[in-house]
Amino acid sequence: MERATAVNREALRRFSTPEMIKWQYTEGVEDTSLIAPETYQLTSAAIDRHGVEAQLDLLCDYGSNIEQYAQLHEYFRRYRPPTLVIWGCRDPFFTPAGARAFERDNPNAEVRFLDTGHFAIETHGREIAAEMRDFLRRSVAR
């Protein structure tokens, strides 16, 4: 996979602006009042404090993550560990098809879609916690 060029790096720089960070938290969320402004403000402050270059390094290296998907899904096919996947169905970055891949490759995967965006825990924290507790109880019983 081609690594990020200087042009790609500059194009990704916009994802680290305060406006785009807020967008990442609010896109796909029907009621944005559920998201505390501190979440995206603190994220923006952390990027400012550490410098945008570190964030760009992470974004530009995402291709190495994708290269490992085949290994990850082979692990799921082979070992079939109990797996809970909770996904915002309106996530602008990770589409529902990505979540469905867990079910396809692992019969012990349970996928739950929530009507929200990328940071589902910001709008559905209690529901996610309840799903996790239930999943863990059932997984221990297996």
N, CA, C and O atoms as CSV, one atom per row, in Angstrom:
chain,resi,resn,atom,element,x,y,z
A,1,MET,N,N,0.844,-1.175,0.000
A,1,MET,CA,C,0.000,0.000,0.000
A,1,MET,C,C,0.894,1.245,0.000
A,1,MET,O,O,1.889,1.309,0.721
A,2,GLU,N,N,0.533,2.193,-0.791
A,2,GLU,CA,C,1.313,3.424,-0.896
A,2,GLU,C,C,1.205,4.227,0.398
A,2,GLU,O,O,0.116,4.444,0.929
A,3,ARG,N,N,2.357,4.659,0.887
A,3,ARG,CA,C,2.372,5.473,2.099
A,3,ARG,C,C,2.051,6.917,1.737
A,3,ARG,O,O,2.153,7.323,0.580
A,4,ALA,N,N,1.672,7.662,2.724
A,4,ALA,CA,C,1.228,9.040,2.516
A,4,ALA,C,C,2.320,9.907,1.905
A,4,ALA,O,O,3.475,9.876,2.330
A,5,THR,N,N,1.938,10.661,0.924
A,5,THR,CA,C,2.833,11.631,0.314
A,5,THR,C,C,2.677,12.952,1.054
A,5,THR,O,O,1.781,13.106,1.884
A,6,ALA,N,N,3.543,13.892,0.752
A,6,ALA,CA,C,3.435,15.220,1.362
A,6,ALA,C,C,2.086,15.857,1.025
A,6,ALA,O,O,1.498,16.546,1.859
A,7,VAL,N,N,1.602,15.630,-0.181
A,7,VAL,CA,C,0.309,16.182,-0.597
A,7,VAL,C,C,-0.823,15.551,0.231
A,7,VAL,O,O,-1.719,16.250,0.704
A,8,ASN,N,N,-0.770,14.226,0.398
A,8,ASN,CA,C,-1.791,13.547,1.210
A,8,ASN,C,C,-1.745,14.043,2.651
A,8,ASN,O,O,-2.779,14.270,3.280
A,9,ARG,N,N,-0.544,14.203,3.152
A,9,ARG,CA,C,-0.375,14.661,4.535
A,9,ARG,C,C,-1.027,16.031,4.724
A,9,ARG,O,O,-1.710,16.275,5.719
A,10,GLU,N,N,-0.808,16.902,3.773
A,10,GLU,CA,C,-1.405,18.243,3.873
A,10,GLU,C,C,-2.922,18.178,3.760
A,10,GLU,O,O,-3.625,18.931,4.435
A,11,ALA,N,N,-3.430,17.294,2.920
A,11,ALA,CA,C,-4.884,17.153,2.786
A,11,ALA,C,C,-5.505,16.665,4.096
A,11,ALA,O,O,-6.606,17.079,4.457
A,12,LEU,N,N,-4.796,15.785,4.806
A,12,LEU,CA,C,-5.298,15.264,6.076
A,12,LEU,C,C,-5.212,16.281,7.215
A,12,LEU,O,O,-5.881,16.126,8.237
A,13,ARG,N,N,-4.406,17.298,7.047
A,13,ARG,CA,C,-4.231,18.315,8.089
A,13,ARG,C,C,-5.575,18.922,8.502
A,13,ARG,O,O,-5.765,19.282,9.663
A,14,ARG,N,N,-6.487,19.031,7.567
A,14,ARG,CA,C,-7.784,19.649,7.863
A,14,ARG,C,C,-8.587,18.855,8.881
A,14,ARG,O,O,-9.460,19.418,9.543
A,15,PHE,N,N,-8.313,17.545,9.025
A,15,PHE,CA,C,-9.034,16.736,10.004
A,15,PHE,C,C,-8.644,17.060,11.444
A,15,PHE,O,O,-9.295,16.601,12.382
A,16,SER,N,N,-7.590,17.843,11.619
A,16,SER,CA,C,-7.137,18.204,12.959
A,16,SER,C,C,-7.527,19.616,13.353
A,16,SER,O,O,-7.085,20.109,14.391
A,17,THR,N,N,-8.347,20.279,12.548
A,17,THR,CA,C,-8.824,21.615,12.915
A,17,THR,C,C,-9.957,21.471,13.927
A,17,THR,O,O,-10.648,20.452,13.931
A,18,PRO,N,N,-10.159,22.464,14.776
A,18,PRO,CA,C,-11.260,22.372,15.750
A,18,PRO,C,C,-12.617,22.097,15.096
A,18,PRO,O,O,-13.429,21.353,15.647
A,19,GLU,N,N,-12.864,22.684,13.941
A,19,GLU,CA,C,-14.150,22.478,13.261
A,19,GLU,C,C,-14.320,21.025,12.813
A,19,GLU,O,O,-15.394,20.442,12.965
A,20,MET,N,N,-13.254,20.450,12.260
A,20,MET,CA,C,-13.347,19.069,11.780
A,20,MET,C,C,-13.364,18.073,12.930
A,20,MET,O,O,-13.985,17.015,12.823
A,21,ILE,N,N,-12.697,18.394,14.017
A,21,ILE,CA,C,-12.756,17.513,15.184
A,21,ILE,C,C,-14.183,17.485,15.715
A,21,ILE,O,O,-14.709,16.418,16.035
A,22,LYS,N,N,-14.809,18.650,15.808
A,22,LYS,CA,C,-16.207,18.700,16.239
A,22,LYS,C,C,-17.073,17.901,15.270
A,22,LYS,O,O,-17.941,17.142,15.701
A,23,TRP,N,N,-16.850,18.061,13.972
A,23,TRP,CA,C,-17.613,17.328,12.964
A,23,TRP,C,C,-17.493,15.813,13.182
A,23,TRP,O,O,-18.479,15.088,13.050
A,24,GLN,N,N,-16.294,15.337,13.513
A,24,GLN,CA,C,-16.092,13.904,13.731
A,24,GLN,C,C,-16.950,13.388,14.889
A,24,GLN,O,O,-17.390,12.239,14.874
A,25,TYR,N,N,-17.180,14.224,15.872
A,25,TYR,CA,C,-18.023,13.849,17.010
A,25,TYR,C,C,-19.517,13.980,16.700
A,25,TYR,O,O,-20.324,13.223,17.240
A,26,THR,N,N,-19.891,14.918,15.847
A,26,THR,CA,C,-21.308,15.223,15.659
A,26,THR,C,C,-21.924,14.676,14.372
A,26,THR,O,O,-23.144,14.532,14.291
A,27,GLU,N,N,-21.114,14.374,13.377
A,27,GLU,CA,C,-21.655,13.880,12.105
A,27,GLU,C,C,-22.392,12.559,12.328
A,27,GLU,O,O,-21.860,11.640,12.951
A,28,GLY,N,N,-23.603,12.475,11.823
A,28,GLY,CA,C,-24.403,11.267,11.958
A,28,GLY,C,C,-25.202,11.200,13.246
A,28,GLY,O,O,-25.916,10.227,13.486
A,29,VAL,N,N,-25.087,12.230,14.078
A,29,VAL,CA,C,-25.792,12.269,15.358
A,29,VAL,C,C,-27.047,13.116,15.182
A,29,VAL,O,O,-26.972,14.284,14.803
A,30,GLU,N,N,-28.186,12.521,15.459
A,30,GLU,CA,C,-29.437,13.257,15.290
A,30,GLU,C,C,-29.581,14.388,16.296
A,30,GLU,O,O,-29.966,15.498,15.928
A,31,ASP,N,N,-29.280,14.124,17.553
A,31,ASP,CA,C,-29.411,15.134,18.602
A,31,ASP,C,C,-28.024,15.472,19.139
A,31,ASP,O,O,-27.548,14.837,20.080
A,32,THR,N,N,-27.384,16.459,18.551
A,32,THR,CA,C,-26.009,16.799,18.942
A,32,THR,C,C,-25.923,17.395,20.341
A,32,THR,O,O,-24.823,17.536,20.875
A,33,SER,N,N,-27.057,17.750,20.953
A,33,SER,CA,C,-27.011,18.251,22.330
A,33,SER,C,C,-26.605,17.146,23.309
A,33,SER,O,O,-26.255,17.433,24.454
A,34,LEU,N,N,-26.650,15.891,22.869
A,34,LEU,CA,C,-26.227,14.774,23.708
A,34,LEU,C,C,-24.709,14.711,23.865
A,34,LEU,O,O,-24.199,14.027,24.752
A,35,ILE,N,N,-24.004,15.418,23.014
A,35,ILE,CA,C,-22.535,15.377,23.041
A,35,ILE,C,C,-22.017,16.582,23.811
A,35,ILE,O,O,-22.235,17.728,23.418
A,36,ALA,N,N,-21.335,16.309,24.905
A,36,ALA,CA,C,-20.754,17.393,25.699
A,36,ALA,C,C,-19.670,18.074,24.872
A,36,ALA,O,O,-18.805,17.390,24.326
A,37,PRO,N,N,-19.689,19.394,24.765
A,37,PRO,CA,C,-18.685,20.094,23.966
A,37,PRO,C,C,-17.255,19.833,24.435
A,37,PRO,O,O,-16.306,19.948,23.660
A,38,GLU,N,N,-17.115,19.479,25.716
A,38,GLU,CA,C,-15.769,19.201,26.229
A,38,GLU,C,C,-15.084,18.065,25.491
A,38,GLU,O,O,-13.857,18.024,25.410
A,39,THR,N,N,-15.879,17.131,24.946
A,39,THR,CA,C,-15.269,15.986,24.272
A,39,THR,C,C,-14.428,16.434,23.090
A,39,THR,O,O,-13.253,16.080,22.990
A,40,TYR,N,N,-15.012,17.194,22.212
A,40,TYR,CA,C,-14.240,17.629,21.039
A,40,TYR,C,C,-13.301,18.781,21.379
A,40,TYR,O,O,-12.265,18.937,20.732
A,41,GLN,N,N,-13.638,19.586,22.374
A,41,GLN,CA,C,-12.730,20.663,22.781
A,41,GLN,C,C,-11.454,20.092,23.399
A,41,GLN,O,O,-10.356,20.576,23.123
A,42,LEU,N,N,-11.599,19.063,24.235
A,42,LEU,CA,C,-10.411,18.443,24.839
A,42,LEU,C,C,-9.573,17.706,23.797
A,42,LEU,O,O,-8.344,17.714,23.863
A,43,THR,N,N,-10.234,17.076,22.844
A,43,THR,CA,C,-9.495,16.426,21.759
A,43,THR,C,C,-8.684,17.462,20.982
A,43,THR,O,O,-7.508,17.246,20.688
A,44,SER,N,N,-9.308,18.565,20.660
A,44,SER,CA,C,-8.629,19.637,19.936
A,44,SER,C,C,-7.466,20.199,20.758
A,44,SER,O,O,-6.382,20.436,20.225
A,45,ALA,N,N,-7.695,20.408,22.049
A,45,ALA,CA,C,-6.632,20.929,22.922
A,45,ALA,C,C,-5.456,19.957,23.008
A,45,ALA,O,O,-4.300,20.379,23.022
A,46,ALA,N,N,-5.749,18.654,23.066
A,46,ALA,CA,C,-4.678,17.656,23.127
A,46,ALA,C,C,-3.850,17.666,21.842
A,46,ALA,O,O,-2.624,17.562,21.888
A,47,ILE,N,N,-4.510,17.789,20.722
A,47,ILE,CA,C,-3.778,17.856,19.451
A,47,ILE,C,C,-2.927,19.118,19.405
A,47,ILE,O,O,-1.780,19.080,18.960
A,48,ASP,N,N,-3.478,20.220,19.857
A,48,ASP,CA,C,-2.701,21.472,19.914
A,48,ASP,C,C,-1.493,21.326,20.842
A,48,ASP,O,O,-0.394,21.774,20.517
A,49,ARG,N,N,-1.706,20.702,21.986
A,49,ARG,CA,C,-0.630,20.561,22.974
A,49,ARG,C,C,0.490,19.665,22.457
A,49,ARG,O,O,1.669,19.978,22.620
A,50,HIS,N,N,0.118,18.555,21.838
A,50,HIS,CA,C,1.127,17.603,21.351
A,50,HIS,C,C,1.641,17.946,19.962
A,50,HIS,O,O,2.674,17.437,19.526
A,51,GLY,N,N,0.923,18.798,19.285
A,51,GLY,CA,C,1.310,19.169,17.931
A,51,GLY,C,C,0.563,18.351,16.899
A,51,GLY,O,O,0.377,17.145,17.058
A,52,VAL,N,N,0.146,19.009,15.858
A,52,VAL,CA,C,-0.643,18.352,14.825
A,52,VAL,C,C,0.165,17.288,14.073
A,52,VAL,O,O,-0.415,16.367,13.497
A,53,GLU,N,N,1.484,17.404,14.073
A,53,GLU,CA,C,2.297,16.441,13.320
A,53,GLU,C,C,2.121,15.011,13.838
A,53,GLU,O,O,2.096,14.062,13.053
A,54,ALA,N,N,2.000,14.861,15.150
A,54,ALA,CA,C,1.791,13.512,15.711
A,54,ALA,C,C,0.457,12.934,15.235
A,54,ALA,O,O,0.367,11.746,14.926
A,55,GLN,N,N,-0.564,13.765,15.178
A,55,GLN,CA,C,-1.869,13.317,14.688
A,55,GLN,C,C,-1.786,12.949,13.211
A,55,GLN,O,O,-2.373,11.958,12.778
A,56,LEU,N,N,-1.065,13.741,12.452
A,56,LEU,CA,C,-0.899,13.437,11.027
A,56,LEU,C,C,-0.139,12.134,10.833
A,56,LEU,O,O,-0.445,11.365,9.922
A,57,ASP,N,N,0.852,11.883,11.687
A,57,ASP,CA,C,1.573,10.608,11.612
A,57,ASP,C,C,0.604,9.438,11.775
A,57,ASP,O,O,0.679,8.451,11.043
A,58,LEU,N,N,-0.302,9.561,12.741
A,58,LEU,CA,C,-1.288,8.494,12.960
A,58,LEU,C,C,-2.212,8.330,11.751
A,58,LEU,O,O,-2.442,7.213,11.287
A,59,LEU,N,N,-2.733,9.434,11.250
A,59,LEU,CA,C,-3.631,9.364,10.097
A,59,LEU,C,C,-2.930,8.806,8.864
A,59,LEU,O,O,-3.499,8.005,8.122
A,60,CYS,N,N,-1.706,9.231,8.659
A,60,CYS,CA,C,-0.968,8.775,7.474
A,60,CYS,C,C,-0.560,7.307,7.577
A,60,CYS,O,O,-0.324,6.657,6.558
A,61,ASP,N,N,-0.477,6.787,8.789
A,61,ASP,CA,C,-0.084,5.396,8.982
A,61,ASP,C,C,-1.280,4.451,9.008
A,61,ASP,O,O,-1.106,3.251,9.222
A,62,TYR,N,N,-2.476,4.960,8.798
A,62,TYR,CA,C,-3.651,4.107,8.888
A,62,TYR,C,C,-3.595,2.948,7.895
A,62,TYR,O,O,-4.192,1.898,8.134
A,63,GLY,N,N,-2.901,3.127,6.813
A,63,GLY,CA,C,-2.762,2.047,5.833
A,63,GLY,C,C,-2.153,0.797,6.433
A,63,GLY,O,O,-2.501,-0.309,6.018
A,64,SER,N,N,-1.248,0.938,7.402
A,64,SER,CA,C,-0.664,-0.250,8.032
A,64,SER,C,C,-1.714,-1.003,8.840
A,64,SER,O,O,-1.622,-2.220,8.996
A,65,ASN,N,N,-2.703,-0.294,9.349
A,65,ASN,CA,C,-3.815,-0.920,10.046
A,65,ASN,C,C,-4.631,-1.774,9.064
A,65,ASN,O,O,-4.955,-2.927,9.345
A,66,ILE,N,N,-4.947,-1.194,7.934
A,66,ILE,CA,C,-5.727,-1.900,6.910
A,66,ILE,C,C,-4.996,-3.154,6.441
A,66,ILE,O,O,-5.621,-4.186,6.195
A,67,GLU,N,N,-3.673,-3.063,6.316
A,67,GLU,CA,C,-2.882,-4.216,5.877
A,67,GLU,C,C,-3.012,-5.390,6.842
A,67,GLU,O,O,-2.786,-6.535,6.450
A,68,GLN,N,N,-3.367,-5.130,8.082
A,68,GLN,CA,C,-3.484,-6.195,9.081
A,68,GLN,C,C,-4.893,-6.774,9.180
A,68,GLN,O,O,-5.105,-7.737,9.918
A,69,TYR,N,N,-5.857,-6.213,8.458
A,69,TYR,CA,C,-7.234,-6.712,8.519
A,69,TYR,C,C,-7.329,-8.184,8.142
A,69,TYR,O,O,-8.076,-8.934,8.772
A,70,ALA,N,N,-6.591,-8.607,7.134
A,70,ALA,CA,C,-6.660,-10.009,6.709
A,70,ALA,C,C,-6.240,-10.938,7.845
A,70,ALA,O,O,-6.866,-11.974,8.067
A,71,GLN,N,N,-5.182,-10.567,8.562
A,71,GLN,CA,C,-4.730,-11.376,9.695
A,71,GLN,C,C,-5.766,-11.381,10.816
A,71,GLN,O,O,-6.036,-12.419,11.419
A,72,LEU,N,N,-6.327,-10.239,11.081
A,72,LEU,CA,C,-7.336,-10.120,12.132
A,72,LEU,C,C,-8.529,-11.015,11.817
A,72,LEU,O,O,-9.002,-11.751,12.683
A,73,HIS,N,N,-9.008,-10.953,10.602
A,73,HIS,CA,C,-10.181,-11.740,10.245
A,73,HIS,C,C,-9.859,-13.227,10.117
A,73,HIS,O,O,-10.738,-14.064,10.326
A,74,GLU,N,N,-8.632,-13.566,9.783
A,74,GLU,CA,C,-8.224,-14.970,9.805
A,74,GLU,C,C,-8.264,-15.489,11.243
A,74,GLU,O,O,-8.687,-16.619,11.490
A,75,TYR,N,N,-7.827,-14.671,12.175
A,75,TYR,CA,C,-7.899,-15.041,13.590
A,75,TYR,C,C,-9.350,-15.308,13.991
A,75,TYR,O,O,-9.640,-16.303,14.656
A,76,PHE,N,N,-10.260,-14.418,13.586
A,76,PHE,CA,C,-11.675,-14.615,13.914
A,76,PHE,C,C,-12.224,-15.900,13.302
A,76,PHE,O,O,-12.972,-16.628,13.954
A,77,ARG,N,N,-11.857,-16.181,12.052
A,77,ARG,CA,C,-12.336,-17.404,11.400
A,77,ARG,C,C,-11.799,-18.652,12.106
A,77,ARG,O,O,-12.516,-19.636,12.284
A,78,ARG,N,N,-10.540,-18.594,12.499
A,78,ARG,CA,C,-9.888,-19.769,13.084
A,78,ARG,C,C,-10.306,-20.038,14.533
A,78,ARG,O,O,-10.639,-21.169,14.886
A,79,TYR,N,N,-10.288,-18.992,15.372
A,79,TYR,CA,C,-10.503,-19.197,16.807
A,79,TYR,C,C,-11.915,-18.866,17.291
A,79,TYR,O,O,-12.324,-19.327,18.356
A,80,ARG,N,N,-12.651,-18.087,16.534
A,80,ARG,CA,C,-14.041,-17.751,16.844
A,80,ARG,C,C,-14.256,-17.267,18.277
A,80,ARG,O,O,-15.117,-17.793,18.983
A,81,PRO,N,N,-13.494,-16.285,18.709
A,81,PRO,CA,C,-13.679,-15.813,20.091
A,81,PRO,C,C,-15.003,-15.059,20.224
A,81,PRO,O,O,-15.454,-14.425,19.270
A,82,PRO,N,N,-15.622,-15.125,21.393
A,82,PRO,CA,C,-16.811,-14.291,21.604
A,82,PRO,C,C,-16.424,-12.827,21.354
A,82,PRO,O,O,-15.448,-12.331,21.916
A,83,THR,N,N,-17.185,-12.160,20.522
A,83,THR,CA,C,-16.845,-10.796,20.109
A,83,THR,C,C,-18.100,-9.945,20.065
A,83,THR,O,O,-19.103,-10.324,19.460
A,84,LEU,N,N,-18.034,-8.805,20.707
A,84,LEU,CA,C,-19.133,-7.850,20.654
A,84,LEU,C,C,-18.664,-6.643,19.851
A,84,LEU,O,O,-17.632,-6.044,20.152
A,85,VAL,N,N,-19.432,-6.298,18.833
A,85,VAL,CA,C,-19.137,-5.154,17.977
A,85,VAL,C,C,-20.318,-4.195,18.086
A,85,VAL,O,O,-21.441,-4.535,17.714
A,86,ILE,N,N,-20.058,-3.004,18.595
A,86,ILE,CA,C,-21.104,-1.985,18.696
A,86,ILE,C,C,-20.701,-0.846,17.781
A,86,ILE,O,O,-19.603,-0.303,17.905
A,87,TRP,N,N,-21.577,-0.484,16.869
A,87,TRP,CA,C,-21.226,0.360,15.741
A,87,TRP,C,C,-22.269,1.443,15.528
A,87,TRP,O,O,-23.467,1.170,15.589
A,88,GLY,N,N,-21.834,2.649,15.283
A,88,GLY,CA,C,-22.759,3.710,14.877
A,88,GLY,C,C,-23.117,3.515,13.413
A,88,GLY,O,O,-22.239,3.546,12.552
A,89,CYS,N,N,-24.388,3.315,13.124
A,89,CYS,CA,C,-24.782,3.013,11.742
A,89,CYS,C,C,-24.583,4.211,10.810
A,89,CYS,O,O,-24.602,4.052,9.589
A,90,ARG,N,N,-24.395,5.401,11.371
A,90,ARG,CA,C,-24.153,6.588,10.539
A,90,ARG,C,C,-22.731,7.121,10.710
A,90,ARG,O,O,-22.471,8.311,10.531
A,91,ASP,N,N,-21.825,6.222,11.057
A,91,ASP,CA,C,-20.408,6.569,11.204
A,91,ASP,C,C,-19.869,6.957,9.825
A,91,ASP,O,O,-19.956,6.158,8.893
A,92,PRO,N,N,-19.315,8.163,9.675
A,92,PRO,CA,C,-18.821,8.571,8.357
A,92,PRO,C,C,-17.505,7.906,7.958
A,92,PRO,O,O,-17.101,7.991,6.799
A,93,PHE,N,N,-16.838,7.252,8.893
A,93,PHE,CA,C,-15.548,6.638,8.609
A,93,PHE,C,C,-15.633,5.122,8.450
A,93,PHE,O,O,-15.053,4.558,7.522
A,94,PHE,N,N,-16.348,4.476,9.343
A,94,PHE,CA,C,-16.451,3.024,9.341
A,94,PHE,C,C,-17.899,2.646,9.043
A,94,PHE,O,O,-18.785,2.829,9.878
A,95,THR,N,N,-18.119,2.133,7.877
A,95,THR,CA,C,-19.471,1.836,7.414
A,95,THR,C,C,-19.994,0.536,8.035
A,95,THR,O,O,-19.205,-0.269,8.528
A,96,PRO,N,N,-21.298,0.326,8.015
A,96,PRO,CA,C,-21.864,-0.922,8.547
A,96,PRO,C,C,-21.265,-2.182,7.918
A,96,PRO,O,O,-21.203,-3.222,8.575
A,97,ALA,N,N,-20.832,-2.111,6.686
A,97,ALA,CA,C,-20.228,-3.295,6.055
A,97,ALA,C,C,-19.000,-3.770,6.830
A,97,ALA,O,O,-18.731,-4.969,6.897
A,98,GLY,N,N,-18.271,-2.850,7.404
A,98,GLY,CA,C,-17.110,-3.224,8.211
A,98,GLY,C,C,-17.511,-4.022,9.436
A,98,GLY,O,O,-16.819,-4.963,9.825
A,99,ALA,N,N,-18.618,-3.654,10.038
A,99,ALA,CA,C,-19.110,-4.395,11.208
A,99,ALA,C,C,-19.600,-5.773,10.789
A,99,ALA,O,O,-19.359,-6.763,11.480
A,100,ARG,N,N,-20.279,-5.830,9.668
A,100,ARG,CA,C,-20.811,-7.115,9.179
A,100,ARG,C,C,-19.690,-8.115,8.892
A,100,ARG,O,O,-19.915,-9.324,8.950
A,101,ALA,N,N,-18.494,-7.630,8.586
A,101,ALA,CA,C,-17.363,-8.525,8.321
A,101,ALA,C,C,-17.032,-9.369,9.551
A,101,ALA,O,O,-16.571,-10.503,9.422
A,102,PHE,N,N,-17.265,-8.821,10.732
A,102,PHE,CA,C,-17.015,-9.602,11.948
A,102,PHE,C,C,-17.980,-10.787,12.019
A,102,PHE,O,O,-17.566,-11.903,12.331
A,103,GLU,N,N,-19.245,-10.554,11.736
A,103,GLU,CA,C,-20.239,-11.630,11.737
A,103,GLU,C,C,-19.933,-12.673,10.672
A,103,GLU,O,O,-20.067,-13.875,10.905
A,104,ARG,N,N,-19.529,-12.208,9.519
A,104,ARG,CA,C,-19.243,-13.120,8.410
A,104,ARG,C,C,-18.103,-14.066,8.776
A,104,ARG,O,O,-18.141,-15.251,8.446
A,105,ASP,N,N,-17.088,-13.533,9.460
A,105,ASP,CA,C,-15.893,-14.320,9.735
A,105,ASP,C,C,-15.904,-15.014,11.094
A,105,ASP,O,O,-15.024,-15.826,11.381
A,106,ASN,N,N,-16.885,-14.706,11.926
A,106,ASN,CA,C,-16.893,-15.272,13.266
A,106,ASN,C,C,-18.334,-15.526,13.704
A,106,ASN,O,O,-19.064,-14.581,14.004
A,107,PRO,N,N,-18.745,-16.781,13.742
A,107,PRO,CA,C,-20.122,-17.055,14.151
A,107,PRO,C,C,-20.402,-16.663,15.606
A,107,PRO,O,O,-21.562,-16.589,16.010
A,108,ASN,N,N,-19.364,-16.416,16.386
A,108,ASN,CA,C,-19.538,-15.982,17.772
A,108,ASN,C,C,-19.489,-14.472,17.928
A,108,ASN,O,O,-19.392,-13.964,19.045
A,109,ALA,N,N,-19.557,-13.756,16.822
A,109,ALA,CA,C,-19.587,-12.290,16.886
A,109,ALA,C,C,-21.030,-11.819,16.937
A,109,ALA,O,O,-21.901,-12.340,16.241
A,110,GLU,N,N,-21.258,-10.836,17.765
A,110,GLU,CA,C,-22.566,-10.199,17.858
A,110,GLU,C,C,-22.376,-8.735,17.476
A,110,GLU,O,O,-21.571,-8.024,18.078
A,111,VAL,N,N,-23.110,-8.304,16.491
A,111,VAL,CA,C,-23.003,-6.930,16.012
A,111,VAL,C,C,-24.271,-6.178,16.380
A,111,VAL,O,O,-25.385,-6.635,16.126
A,112,ARG,N,N,-24.076,-5.034,16.974
A,112,ARG,CA,C,-25.188,-4.152,17.339
A,112,ARG,C,C,-24.965,-2.807,16.667
A,112,ARG,O,O,-23.890,-2.217,16.772
A,113,PHE,N,N,-25.982,-2.336,15.984
A,113,PHE,CA,C,-25.918,-1.016,15.357
A,113,PHE,C,C,-26.732,-0.032,16.179
A,113,PHE,O,O,-27.849,-0.327,16.603
A,114,LEU,N,N,-26.164,1.125,16.392
A,114,LEU,CA,C,-26.848,2.203,17.093
A,114,LEU,C,C,-27.069,3.353,16.122
A,114,LEU,O,O,-26.261,3.589,15.224
A,115,ASP,N,N,-28.160,4.054,16.310
A,115,ASP,CA,C,-28.499,5.170,15.431
A,115,ASP,C,C,-27.686,6.397,15.830
A,115,ASP,O,O,-28.187,7.314,16.481
A,116,THR,N,N,-26.419,6.390,15.421
A,116,THR,CA,C,-25.505,7.473,15.781
A,116,THR,C,C,-24.304,7.465,14.855
A,116,THR,O,O,-24.263,6.719,13.876
A,117,GLY,N,N,-23.325,8.302,15.173
A,117,GLY,CA,C,-22.135,8.457,14.344
A,117,GLY,C,C,-20.926,7.709,14.882
A,117,GLY,O,O,-21.058,6.640,15.479
A,118,HIS,N,N,-19.735,8.287,14.664
A,118,HIS,CA,C,-18.460,7.640,14.948
A,118,HIS,C,C,-18.223,7.401,16.439
A,118,HIS,O,O,-17.801,6.312,16.826
A,119,PHE,N,N,-18.483,8.380,17.259
A,119,PHE,CA,C,-18.235,8.249,18.693
A,119,PHE,C,C,-19.524,7.851,19.404
A,119,PHE,O,O,-20.105,8.638,20.151
A,120,ALA,N,N,-19.958,6.628,19.164
A,120,ALA,CA,C,-21.234,6.133,19.670
A,120,ALA,C,C,-21.330,6.221,21.186
A,120,ALA,O,O,-22.413,6.439,21.729
A,121,ILE,N,N,-20.231,6.056,21.855
A,121,ILE,CA,C,-20.272,6.071,23.318
A,121,ILE,C,C,-20.678,7.439,23.860
A,121,ILE,O,O,-21.163,7.541,24.987
A,122,GLU,N,N,-20.485,8.477,23.075
A,122,GLU,CA,C,-20.867,9.819,23.511
A,122,GLU,C,C,-22.381,9.997,23.570
A,122,GLU,O,O,-22.883,10.764,24.392
A,123,THR,N,N,-23.104,9.300,22.713
A,123,THR,CA,C,-24.557,9.444,22.670
A,123,THR,C,C,-25.293,8.251,23.255
A,123,THR,O,O,-26.466,8.364,23.608
A,124,HIS,N,N,-24.626,7.109,23.363
A,124,HIS,CA,C,-25.281,5.878,23.793
A,124,HIS,C,C,-24.470,5.146,24.865
A,124,HIS,O,O,-24.449,3.915,24.889
A,125,GLY,N,N,-23.817,5.877,25.732
A,125,GLY,CA,C,-22.938,5.273,26.737
A,125,GLY,C,C,-23.621,4.249,27.626
A,125,GLY,O,O,-23.089,3.163,27.853
A,126,ARG,N,N,-24.790,4.592,28.126
A,126,ARG,CA,C,-25.498,3.655,29.019
A,126,ARG,C,C,-25.918,2.387,28.270
A,126,ARG,O,O,-25.795,1.277,28.788
A,127,GLU,N,N,-26.405,2.567,27.068
A,127,GLU,CA,C,-26.827,1.418,26.262
A,127,GLU,C,C,-25.629,0.523,25.935
A,127,GLU,O,O,-25.733,-0.702,25.990
A,128,ILE,N,N,-24.514,1.128,25.603
A,128,ILE,CA,C,-23.307,0.348,25.292
A,128,ILE,C,C,-22.828,-0.399,26.534
A,128,ILE,O,O,-22.470,-1.574,26.451
A,129,ALA,N,N,-22.819,0.272,27.681
A,129,ALA,CA,C,-22.403,-0.386,28.922
A,129,ALA,C,C,-23.303,-1.577,29.238
A,129,ALA,O,O,-22.814,-2.631,29.644
A,130,ALA,N,N,-24.612,-1.418,29.054
A,130,ALA,CA,C,-25.549,-2.514,29.317
A,130,ALA,C,C,-25.294,-3.677,28.359
A,130,ALA,O,O,-25.310,-4.836,28.774
A,131,GLU,N,N,-25.059,-3.376,27.088
A,131,GLU,CA,C,-24.753,-4.427,26.098
A,131,GLU,C,C,-23.474,-5.170,26.484
A,131,GLU,O,O,-23.400,-6.394,26.378
A,132,MET,N,N,-22.477,-4.421,26.929
A,132,MET,CA,C,-21.209,-5.042,27.327
A,132,MET,C,C,-21.389,-5.953,28.534
A,132,MET,O,O,-20.876,-7.072,28.551
A,133,ARG,N,N,-22.112,-5.484,29.537
A,133,ARG,CA,C,-22.343,-6.311,30.729
A,133,ARG,C,C,-23.090,-7.596,30.353
A,133,ARG,O,O,-22.723,-8.683,30.799
A,134,ASP,N,N,-24.128,-7.466,29.541
A,134,ASP,CA,C,-24.903,-8.627,29.118
A,134,ASP,C,C,-24.034,-9.598,28.320
A,134,ASP,O,O,-24.084,-10.808,28.542
A,135,PHE,N,N,-23.249,-9.073,27.406
A,135,PHE,CA,C,-22.364,-9.896,26.582
A,135,PHE,C,C,-21.358,-10.640,27.465
A,135,PHE,O,O,-21.141,-11.839,27.290
A,136,LEU,N,N,-20.750,-9.929,28.408
A,136,LEU,CA,C,-19.761,-10.575,29.274
A,136,LEU,C,C,-20.398,-11.666,30.137
A,136,LEU,O,O,-19.799,-12.721,30.342
A,137,ARG,N,N,-21.610,-11.417,30.642
A,137,ARG,CA,C,-22.299,-12.448,31.429
A,137,ARG,C,C,-22.538,-13.702,30.588
A,137,ARG,O,O,-22.299,-14.823,31.036
A,138,ARG,N,N,-23.012,-13.489,29.365
A,138,ARG,CA,C,-23.287,-14.633,28.480
A,138,ARG,C,C,-22.008,-15.317,28.030
A,138,ARG,O,O,-21.990,-16.538,27.869
A,139,SER,N,N,-20.948,-14.567,27.826
A,139,SER,CA,C,-19.671,-15.154,27.369
A,139,SER,C,C,-19.035,-16.008,28.449
A,139,SER,O,O,-18.442,-17.043,28.145
A,140,VAL,N,N,-19.146,-15.596,29.704
A,140,VAL,CA,C,-18.587,-16.366,30.807
A,140,VAL,C,C,-19.365,-17.676,30.966
A,140,VAL,O,O,-18.797,-18.704,31.336
A,141,ALA,N,N,-20.659,-17.627,30.684
A,141,ALA,CA,C,-21.507,-18.812,30.837
A,141,ALA,C,C,-21.251,-19.860,29.763
A,141,ALA,O,O,-21.632,-21.017,29.942
A,142,ARG,N,N,-20.617,-19.491,28.651
A,142,ARG,CA,C,-20.413,-20.435,27.545
A,142,ARG,C,C,-19.482,-21.547,27.906
A,142,ARG,O,O,-19.212,-22.419,27.080
